[in-house]
Amino acid sequence: MLHRVAAALLGGYAFTWGFTTLGVAGLVALGVDFHEAETALLLLAFLVFLSLFLWAFAAASLVRVWAVLGGGAVCMTVAALALQRVLLT
């Protein structure tokens, strides 16, 4: 049970962080004002985190939960950093 709680909290937070950073960078790249993009994605982040938190307890495989949350977090964060570098140069 402790592993599910850790996956739900830590993995969910990391995935939501990656989702938010990629979303903000993507919207800014499309021409949306930074603060509008940030506000929109932070409002959406609550729903994303809640969904992931609940899914982490409902999923049958703990390995799959860690793979999706950890892998998604890393991929989205790396993509957001790459997009941010493109935008800033």
BALOVO-864263 format. One record per residue: x, y negated, z negated of N, C-alpha, C in turn. Coordinates in nm, 3 decimals, decimal comma. Layout:
BEGIN
n.xx/n.yy/n.zz/ca.xx/ca.yy/ca.zz/c.xx/c.yy/c.zz
X/Y/Z/X/Y/Z/X/Y/Z $
...
//
This chain:
BEGIN
n.xx/n.yy/n.zz/ca.xx/ca.yy/ca.zz/c.xx/c.yy/c.zz
0,082/0,119/0,000/0,000/0,000/0,000/0,087/-0,126/0,000 $
0,201/-0,118/-0,068/0,290/-0,234/-0,072/0,342/-0,269/0,067 $
0,367/-0,167/0,149/0,415/-0,190/0,285/0,307/-0,257/0,370 $
0,183/-0,221/0,351/0,073/-0,285/0,424/0,060/-0,432/0,384 $
0,073/-0,459/0,256/0,066/-0,598/0,210/0,181/-0,679/0,268 $
0,301/-0,622/0,267/0,417/-0,691/0,324/0,398/-0,713/0,474 $
0,349/-0,613/0,544/0,325/-0,628/0,687/0,219/-0,733/0,714 $
0,114/-0,732/0,635/0,005/-0,828/0,655/0,052/-0,970/0,628 $
0,126/-0,990/0,521/0,169/-1,126/0,485/0,289/-1,172/0,568 $
0,397/-1,097/0,563/0,519/-1,139/0,631/0,508/-1,127/0,782 $
0,462/-1,013/0,829/0,446/-0,993/0,972/0,341/-1,085/1,032 $
0,230/-1,099/0,961/0,126/-1,190/1,009/0,173/-1,334/1,015 $
0,249/-1,376/0,914/0,301/-1,512/0,913/0,400/-1,533/1,028 $
0,490/-1,438/1,047/0,590/-1,451/1,154/0,523/-1,452/1,292 $
0,425/-1,364/1,312/0,354/-1,361/1,440/0,280/-1,493/1,462 $
0,214/-1,543/1,359/0,141/-1,668/1,371/0,236/-1,785/1,397 $
0,353/-1,782/1,336/0,454/-1,886/1,360/0,495/-1,884/1,507 $
0,526/-1,767/1,559/0,564/-1,756/1,700/0,452/-1,799/1,792 $
0,329/-1,759/1,763/0,213/-1,798/1,842/0,197/-1,950/1,844 $
0,211/-2,011/1,728/0,194/-2,156/1,718/0,305/-2,231/1,790 $
0,428/-2,190/1,772/0,538/-2,260/1,839/0,530/-2,246/1,990 $
0,496/-2,127/2,037/0,483/-2,107/2,181/0,364/-2,185/2,236 $
0,255/-2,188/2,163/0,138/-2,262/2,206/0,163/-2,412/2,213 $
0,228/-2,467/2,111/0,257/-2,610/2,111/0,353/-2,645/2,225 $
0,458/-2,567/2,242/0,553/-2,592/2,350/0,485/-2,579/2,486 $
0,399/-2,480/2,501/0,328/-2,461/2,627/0,233/-2,576/2,658 $
0,160/-2,621/2,559/0,068/-2,733/2,581/0,142/-2,863/2,610 $
0,253/-2,885/2,542/0,335/-3,004/2,571/0,389/-2,997/2,712 $
0,429/-2,879/2,755/0,478/-2,862/2,893/0,368/-2,891/2,994 $
0,243/-2,867/2,956/0,131/-2,895/3,045/0,085/-3,041/3,040 $
0,147/-3,120/2,953/0,117/-3,263/2,949/0,030/-3,308/2,833 $
-0,004/-3,218/2,742/-0,083/-3,256/2,625/0,008/-3,327/2,525 $
-0,045/-3,429/2,458/0,031/-3,499/2,355/0,072/-3,402/2,244 $
0,193/-3,419/2,191/0,248/-3,326/2,092/0,155/-3,311/1,972 $
0,109/-3,422/1,917/0,029/-3,415/1,794/-0,108/-3,351/1,820 $
-0,164/-3,373/1,936/-0,290/-3,306/1,970/-0,269/-3,155/1,984 $
-0,160/-3,117/2,051/-0,129/-2,975/2,067/-0,102/-2,910/1,931 $
-0,029/-2,979/1,847/0,003/-2,927/1,714/-0,124/-2,907/1,631 $
-0,211/-3,006/1,631/-0,335/-2,996/1,555/-0,422/-2,881/1,606 $
-0,436/-2,872/1,736/-0,519/-2,765/1,794/-0,465/-2,627/1,759 $
-0,335/-2,609/1,771/-0,276/-2,477/1,744/-0,274/-2,444/1,595 $
-0,259/-2,543/1,510/-0,262/-2,514/1,366/-0,402/-2,477/1,321 $
-0,505/-2,535/1,383/-0,641/-2,493/1,352/-0,666/-2,350/1,400 $
-0,615/-2,318/1,516/-0,630/-2,183/1,570/-0,544/-2,083/1,494 $
-0,433/-2,128/1,438/-0,342/-2,038/1,365/-0,410/-1,975/1,244 $
-0,501/-2,047/1,181/-0,573/-1,989/1,067/-0,650/-1,865/1,109 $
-0,719/-1,873/1,222/-0,797/-1,759/1,270/-0,707/-1,644/1,315 $
-0,594/-1,678/1,376/-0,500/-1,576/1,420/-0,444/-1,501/1,299 $
-0,401/-1,576/1,197/-0,345/-1,512/1,078/-0,449/-1,426/1,007 $
-0,570/-1,476/0,995/-0,675/-1,399/0,930/-0,702/-1,269/1,005 $
-0,709/-1,276/1,136/-0,732/-1,156/1,217/-0,619/-1,055/1,202 $
-0,495/-1,103/1,206/-0,381/-1,014/1,192/-0,374/-0,953/1,052 $
-0,407/-1,033/0,952/-0,406/-0,985/0,814/-0,504/-0,869/0,797 $
-0,624/-0,887/0,850/-0,724/-0,782/0,838/-0,688/-0,659/0,922 $
-0,633/-0,684/1,042/-0,594/-0,573/1,129/-0,483/-0,490/1,066 $
-0,391/-0,554/0,994/-0,280/-0,481/0,931/-0,331/-0,377/0,832 $
-0,444/-0,402/0,770/-0,500/-0,304/0,677/-0,590/-0,203/0,748 $
-0,647/-0,241/0,861/-0,739/-0,151/0,931/-0,668/-0,056/1,027 $
-0,548/-0,092/1,071/-0,476/-0,010/1,169/-0,435/0,125/1,108 $
-0,435/0,226/1,192/-0,402/0,360/1,145/-0,252/0,378/1,122 $
-0,170/0,316/1,206/-0,025/0,337/1,200/0,047/0,212/1,150 $
0,118/0,227/1,042/0,196/0,116/0,988/0,312/0,079/1,080 $
0,367/0,177/1,148/0,476/0,152/1,243/0,427/0,063/1,357 $
0,307/0,091/1,407/0,250/0,010/1,513/0,226/-0,133/1,465 $
0,181/-0,148/1,342/0,158/-0,282/1,286/0,288/-0,361/1,285 $
0,395/-0,301/1,233/0,524/-0,370/1,229/0,577/-0,398/1,369 $
0,558/-0,303/1,461/0,606/-0,323/1,597/0,534/-0,439/1,666 $
0,404/-0,444/1,652/0,327/-0,551/1,716/0,358/-0,686/1,651 $
0,354/-0,690/1,520/0,375/-0,817/1,451/0,520/-0,865/1,463 $
0,614/-0,776/1,437/0,755/-0,815/1,446/0,799/-0,841/1,589 $
0,763/-0,752/1,679/0,801/-0,769/1,819/0,736/-0,891/1,881 $
0,609/-0,911/1,851/0,539/-1,029/1,902/0,598/-1,158/1,848 $
0,632/-1,157/1,720/0,691/-1,276/1,659/0,824/-1,311/1,724 $
0,909/-1,212/1,742/1,041/-1,237/1,803/1,026/-1,284/1,947 $
0,944/-1,214/2,024/0,927/-1,251/2,166/0,870/-1,391/2,182 $
0,766/-1,424/2,106/0,705/-1,557/2,119/0,796/-1,668/2,069 $
0,870/-1,643/1,963/0,961/-1,745/1,912/1,075/-1,771/2,009 $
1,130/-1,665/2,066/1,238/-1,681/2,165/1,186/-1,755/2,289 $
1,067/-1,719/2,334/1,008/-1,786/2,449/0,982/-1,933/2,420 $
0,935/-1,963/2,300/0,910/-2,103/2,262/1,040/-2,183/2,256 $
1,145/-2,123/2,202/1,274/-2,193/2,197/1,329/-2,218/2,336 $
1,314/-2,121/2,425/1,360/-2,139/2,563/1,281/-2,249/2,633 $
1,150/-2,250/2,614/1,066/-2,352/2,675/1,097/-2,490/2,618 $
1,125/-2,496/2,490/1,159/-2,622/2,427/1,291/-2,677/2,482 $
1,388/-2,590/2,503/1,515/-2,634/2,561/1,496/-2,689/2,702 $
1,408/-2,624/2,779/1,378/-2,672/2,915/1,312/-2,810/2,910 $
1,220/-2,827/2,815/1,149/-2,954/2,803/1,240/-3,068/2,758 $
1,337/-3,037/2,674/1,423/-3,141/2,619/1,540/-3,178/2,711 $
1,567/-3,098/2,813/1,676/-3,133/2,904/1,625/-3,191/3,032 $
//
